[in-house]
Amino acid sequence: MYGKEDIIKKVILTDLESTDKTMQKLKELKKENEYIEVLTWKKCKDIIDMIDES
């Protein structure tokens, strides 16, 4: 809603096993932001697969 701030509780970031330094950068972001969670792609996929779409 306009004019009302929402509180971010958690942002999940992952890396799709790239060969650059993405995971390193994500971990640096996590150190700077308590609401960021960095997961491996497998762990992220496991969480997505557990979501019941019904």
DSSP file (Angstrom, degrees, kcal/mol; ACC not computed):
  #  RESIDUE AA STRUCTURE BP1 BP2  ACC     N-H-->O    O-->H-N    N-H-->O    O-->H-N    TCO  KAPPA ALPHA  PHI   PSI    X-CA   Y-CA   Z-CA
    1    1 A M    >         0   0    0      0, 0.0     3,-1.7     0, 0.0     2,-0.1   0.000 360.0 360.0 360.0 142.1    0.0    0.0    0.0
    2    2 A Y  T 3   +     0   0    0      1,-0.3     3,-0.1     3,-0.0     0, 0.0  -0.414 360.0  15.0 -65.2 133.0    1.2    3.4   -0.8
    3    3 A G  T 3  S+     0   0    0      1,-0.2     2,-0.5    -2,-0.1    -1,-0.3   0.439 104.1 101.8  85.1  -0.7    2.6    5.3    2.2
    4    4 A K    <   -     0   0    0     -3,-1.7     2,-0.3     2,-0.0    -1,-0.2  -0.970  64.4-140.3-120.5 125.4    2.9    2.1    4.3
    5    5 A E        -     0   0    0     -2,-0.5     2,-0.4    -3,-0.1    -3,-0.0  -0.639  10.9-151.5 -84.6 137.4    6.2    0.5    4.8
    6    6 A D        -     0   0    0     -2,-0.3     2,-0.6    -5,-0.0    -1,-0.0  -0.813  15.9-126.3-101.4 148.4    6.5   -3.3    4.8
    7    7 A I        -     0   0    0     -2,-0.4     2,-0.5     2,-0.0    -2,-0.0  -0.840  17.5-134.6 -96.7 124.9    9.1   -5.1    6.8
    8    8 A I        +     0   0    0     -2,-0.6     3,-0.1     1,-0.2    27,-0.0  -0.677  24.3 179.3 -78.2 123.0   11.2   -7.5    4.8
    9    9 A K        -     0   0    0     -2,-0.5     2,-0.3     1,-0.3    -1,-0.2   0.845  62.8  -6.0 -93.1 -40.4   11.5  -10.7    6.8
   10   10 A K        -     0   0    0      2,-0.0     2,-0.5    27,-0.0    -1,-0.3  -0.958  47.7-166.6-160.2 138.0   13.6  -12.8    4.5
   11   11 A V  E     -a   36   0A   0     24,-2.8    26,-3.1    -2,-0.3     2,-0.6  -0.997  18.8-151.5-123.1 124.1   15.0  -12.8    1.0
   12   12 A I  E     -a   37   0A   0     -2,-0.5     2,-0.4    24,-0.2    26,-0.2  -0.854  15.6-176.8-101.2 126.1   16.4  -16.1   -0.3
   13   13 A L  E     +a   38   0A   0     24,-2.8    26,-2.5    -2,-0.6     2,-0.3  -0.918   3.0 176.5-120.1 146.6   19.2  -15.9   -2.9
   14   14 A T  E     -a   39   0A   0     -2,-0.4     2,-0.4    24,-0.2    26,-0.2  -0.944  23.1-134.1-143.9 166.1   20.8  -18.8   -4.7
   15   15 A D  E     -a   40   0A   0     24,-0.6     2,-0.8    -2,-0.3    26,-0.6  -0.975  15.7-137.8-122.6 135.3   23.4  -19.4   -7.3
   16   16 A L        -     0   0    0     -2,-0.4    24,-0.1     1,-0.1    -2,-0.0  -0.195  64.0 -84.0 -88.7  45.1   22.8  -21.8  -10.2
   17   17 A E  S    S+     0   0    0     -2,-0.8    -1,-0.1     1,-0.1    23,-0.0   0.854  71.6 175.7  59.1  39.8   26.3  -23.2   -9.9
   18   18 A S        -     0   0    0      1,-0.1     5,-0.2     0, 0.0    -1,-0.1  -0.276  35.9-130.5 -70.1 162.6   27.9  -20.5  -12.0
   19   19 A T  S    S+     0   0    0      2,-0.1    -1,-0.1     3,-0.1    -2,-0.0   0.439  83.1  81.1 -96.7  -0.7   31.6  -20.4  -12.4
   20   20 A D  S    S-     0   0    0      1,-0.0     3,-0.3     4,-0.0     4,-0.1  -0.059 103.5 -85.8 -86.7-161.3   32.0  -16.7  -11.6
   21   21 A K  S  > S+     0   0    0      1,-0.2     4,-2.2     2,-0.1     5,-0.2  -0.063  82.8 124.9-101.2  33.9   32.1  -15.4   -8.0
   22   22 A T  H  > S+     0   0    0      1,-0.2     4,-2.7     2,-0.2     5,-0.2   0.936  73.1  49.3 -59.0 -49.7   28.3  -15.1   -7.6
   23   23 A M  H  > S+     0   0    0     -3,-0.3     4,-2.3     1,-0.2    -1,-0.2   0.893 110.2  51.7 -60.9 -39.7   28.2  -17.2   -4.4
   24   24 A Q  H  > S+     0   0    0      2,-0.2     4,-1.8     1,-0.2    -1,-0.2   0.923 111.3  47.5 -60.4 -45.1   31.0  -15.2   -2.9
   25   25 A K  H  X S+     0   0    0     -4,-2.2     4,-2.1     1,-0.2    -2,-0.2   0.889 110.4  52.4 -64.6 -39.6   29.1  -12.0   -3.6
   26   26 A L  H  X S+     0   0    0     -4,-2.7     4,-2.1     1,-0.2    -1,-0.2   0.907 108.2  50.6 -63.0 -41.4   25.9  -13.4   -2.2
   27   27 A K  H  X S+     0   0    0     -4,-2.3     4,-1.7     1,-0.2    -1,-0.2   0.856 108.5  52.5 -65.6 -34.5   27.6  -14.4    1.0
   28   28 A E  H  X S+     0   0    0     -4,-1.8     4,-1.2     2,-0.2    -1,-0.2   0.906 108.5  50.4 -65.6 -41.5   29.0  -10.8    1.3
   29   29 A L  H  X S+     0   0    0     -4,-2.1     4,-1.2     1,-0.2     3,-0.3   0.889 106.9  55.4 -61.3 -39.5   25.5   -9.5    0.9
   30   30 A K  H  < S+     0   0    0     -4,-2.1     3,-0.4     1,-0.2     6,-0.2   0.890 103.7  54.1 -61.8 -40.2   24.3  -11.8    3.6
   31   31 A K  H  < S+     0   0    0     -4,-1.7    -1,-0.2     1,-0.2    -2,-0.2   0.834 113.9  42.6 -61.8 -31.9   26.9  -10.4    6.0
   32   32 A E  H  < S+     0   0    0     -4,-1.2     2,-0.4    -3,-0.3    -1,-0.2   0.620 117.3  46.6 -89.7 -15.4   25.6   -6.9    5.4
   33   33 A N    ><  -     0   0    0     -4,-1.2     3,-1.7    -3,-0.4    -1,-0.2  -0.938  61.2-161.6-137.1 110.0   21.9   -7.8    5.5
   34   34 A E  T 3  S+     0   0    0     -2,-0.4    -1,-0.1     1,-0.3    -4,-0.1   0.695  90.5  60.6 -66.0 -18.9   20.4   -9.9    8.2
   35   35 A Y  T 3  S+     0   0    0    -25,-0.1   -24,-2.8     2,-0.0     2,-0.4   0.488  84.4  97.4 -88.2  -2.6   17.3  -10.7    6.2
   36   36 A I  E <   -a   11   0A   0     -3,-1.7     2,-0.5    -6,-0.2   -24,-0.2  -0.729  52.6-169.0 -91.0 133.8   19.2  -12.4    3.4
   37   37 A E  E     -a   12   0A   0    -26,-3.1   -24,-2.8    -2,-0.4     2,-0.6  -0.989   7.8-154.9-119.5 127.4   19.5  -16.1    3.3
   38   38 A V  E     +a   13   0A   0     -2,-0.5     2,-0.3   -26,-0.2   -24,-0.2  -0.909  19.6 176.0-106.9 122.6   21.9  -17.7    0.9
   39   39 A L  E     -a   14   0A   0    -26,-2.5   -24,-0.6    -2,-0.6     2,-0.1  -0.878  33.2-109.1-123.2 154.3   21.1  -21.3   -0.2
   40   40 A T  E  >  -a   15   0A   0     -2,-0.3     4,-2.4   -26,-0.2     5,-0.2  -0.412  39.2-109.5 -69.8 159.6   22.6  -23.7   -2.6
   41   41 A W  H  > S+     0   0    0    -26,-0.6     4,-2.8     1,-0.2     5,-0.2   0.892 119.1  54.4 -60.3 -39.2   20.4  -24.4   -5.6
   42   42 A K  H  > S+     0   0    0      2,-0.2     4,-2.4     1,-0.2    -1,-0.2   0.930 109.6  46.0 -61.4 -45.9   19.6  -27.9   -4.4
   43   43 A K  H  > S+     0   0    0      2,-0.2     4,-2.0     1,-0.2    -1,-0.2   0.907 113.1  50.2 -64.1 -41.3   18.4  -26.6   -1.0
   44   44 A C  H  X S+     0   0    0     -4,-2.4     4,-2.3     1,-0.2    -2,-0.2   0.920 111.2  48.7 -62.6 -43.9   16.3  -23.9   -2.7
   45   45 A K  H  X S+     0   0    0     -4,-2.8     4,-2.9     1,-0.2    -2,-0.2   0.894 107.7  55.2 -63.7 -40.3   14.8  -26.5   -5.1
   46   46 A D  H  X S+     0   0    0     -4,-2.4     4,-1.1     1,-0.2    -1,-0.2   0.905 109.3  47.4 -58.7 -41.8   14.0  -28.7   -2.1
   47   47 A I  H  X S+     0   0    0     -4,-2.0     4,-0.6     2,-0.2     3,-0.4   0.923 112.4  48.9 -65.4 -44.4   12.1  -25.9   -0.5
   48   48 A I  H >< S+     0   0    0     -4,-2.3     3,-1.2     1,-0.2    -2,-0.2   0.912 108.7  53.6 -61.9 -42.2   10.2  -25.1   -3.7
   49   49 A D  H 3< S+     0   0    0     -4,-2.9    -1,-0.2     1,-0.3    -2,-0.2   0.761 103.2  58.0 -65.2 -24.6    9.3  -28.7   -4.2
   50   50 A M  H 3< S+     0   0    0     -4,-1.1     2,-0.3    -3,-0.4    -1,-0.3   0.646  80.6 106.2 -79.6 -14.6    7.8  -28.8   -0.7
   51   51 A I    <<  -     0   0    0     -3,-1.2     2,-0.6    -4,-0.6    -3,-0.0  -0.508  69.7-137.1 -71.0 126.8    5.3  -26.0   -1.5
   52   52 A D        -     0   0    0     -2,-0.3    -1,-0.1     1,-0.1    -2,-0.1  -0.755  13.0-164.6 -85.9 118.3    1.8  -27.4   -1.9
   53   53 A E              0   0    0     -2,-0.6    -1,-0.1     1,-0.2    -2,-0.1   0.430 360.0 360.0 -84.9   1.5    0.2  -25.8   -4.9
   54   54 A S              0   0    0      0, 0.0    -1,-0.2     0, 0.0    -2,-0.0   0.493 360.0 360.0 -83.4 360.0   -3.3  -26.8   -4.0
